[in-house]
Amino acid sequence: MKILRRLYPLAQLPHQRQLWAWISFDVANQSFTLIINTLLFSIFFSQVVVKNDAIDDRIWALTYGGSMLLTALVSPIAGAAADERAWKKRFLIGSGLICGLLTCALGWIQPGQIGWAVLIYVPANFAFSIGENFLASFLPSLAKPDQVGRVSGFSWACAYGAALVLLILTAGAMIFFHLEAANAWRPFFVFAGLWFMAFTIPTYLWLEEPHVVRTLHPGRNLLTAGFVRLAETLREFTRYRDLGLLMLSSLFYGTGMSVVVFFASKLAAEYGFQQVDLVVFVAVITVSGIIGTIVPTLYQDRLGHRRSVVIFLVIWLLTALGFALYAHLHEVHVRSGVAGIYPTWPLWLIGNLLGFGLGSLGSSNRAFVSYMAPPNREAEVFGIWGLMWKLSAVTTFPFAWVKDTVGTAQALLVLAAFLTVGLVLTLRIDERRGLAAANAP
């Protein structure tokens, strides 16, 4: 038992039940992330619902992009409203239940029901995405500034572990019950919704609304008060200069993370990975993501938040440049007409490094924002954070456009440029000054 306690990063922290109630929601939403957004629903939507190669990609892009744009627009005001009424927990649980129920409803969509698919998926993805913001807003109240890296990293690792379990269960069910065809995937959507709601239960039972001193706006309704709070924060944002730089840098390296999430499997398939290889490739990225979260869990609070993010960004930048070189050499090989298959082993190394970056950067960024969030405006700050991360999904367009019109190697250089801008902005952050500004009266 003593050995296990030494290995448990949160052993010395108080409020263990609350911590695990918070981590439970990180585990819950993995079913939507993996089964719906990453693995199955986009294929089901194209092959079963739309069944028209000429328009399916465009309809899916508009559906997904519309839901993300809606989340980006609503996130800051929703966060401000939650802070005004101290309703972070209500909004978090509500988002989880709405997403879980709508995810189950995806299992009843029939071929040709494009309108129903859009009407169900858009609010489901909106609820999932905005729930991420509310979940992150609890972090400052659950951990002291010198503990947020540990808590965020460990929770992110648990979420990746849940994703790996879900991946194994999904692959096993496909093989055992012969559910390989896309039109047989409806039970997976119902399972994803039930998983989400089941792991939301501990959050509902044991996570408490943070008790902080708040500036109220009596006589105003929730929406008006939210806009007033948001306007007040924006007017004072020069005071939170370092937090603003962090938000802006998050947009740029968040774009890099979005590229990996949306294009990793497609890029791997482009270089010769077959169906089984692709499943293993996703599993490799997931395992590497778990390893990536261990570093901020153990070292971020001691190394410093800016230094940790800079290290992870440098690793990712070098990986992107290495991937660009591989893509260029592959193109030269294809143009030369030399017989034989170009080696794919470098992609396994690249995939591991990309997965490591997803875990480490995602976790460390959330902890960094928590470190500099003003105590009475957590949901509002993480609403703006959510705005930046959702916009980063939209800013993947330059990568996609260059990839389609010029080539993959050049697109990966665009990715490296985004990461470089994020790195330069991060280097300008003074985390101690940001913490002092957050805690100033």
Secondary structure, 3 states (H helix, E strand, C coil): CHHHHHHCCCCCCCCHHHHHHHHHHHHHCHHHHHHHHHHHHHHHHHHHHHCCCCCHHHHHHHHHHHHHHHHHHHHHHHHHHHHHHCCHHHHHHHHHHHHHHHHHHHHHCCCCCHHHHHHHHHHHHHHHHHHHHHHHHCHHHHCCCCCHHHHHHHHHHHHHHHHHHHHHHHHHHHHHCCCCCHHHCHHHHHHHHHHHHHHHHHHHHHCCCCCCCCCCCCCCCHHHHHHHHHHHHHHCCCCCHHHHHHHHHHHHHHHHHHHHHHHHHHHHHHCCCCHHHHHHHHHHHHHHHHHHHHHHHHHHHHHCHHHHHHHHHHHHHHHHHHHHHHHHHHHHHHHHCCCCCCCCHHHHHHHHHHHHHHHHHHHHHHHHHHHCCCCCCHHHHHHHHHHHHHHHHHCCHHHHHHHHHCCHHHHHHHHHHHHHHHHHHHHCCCHHHHHHHHHCC
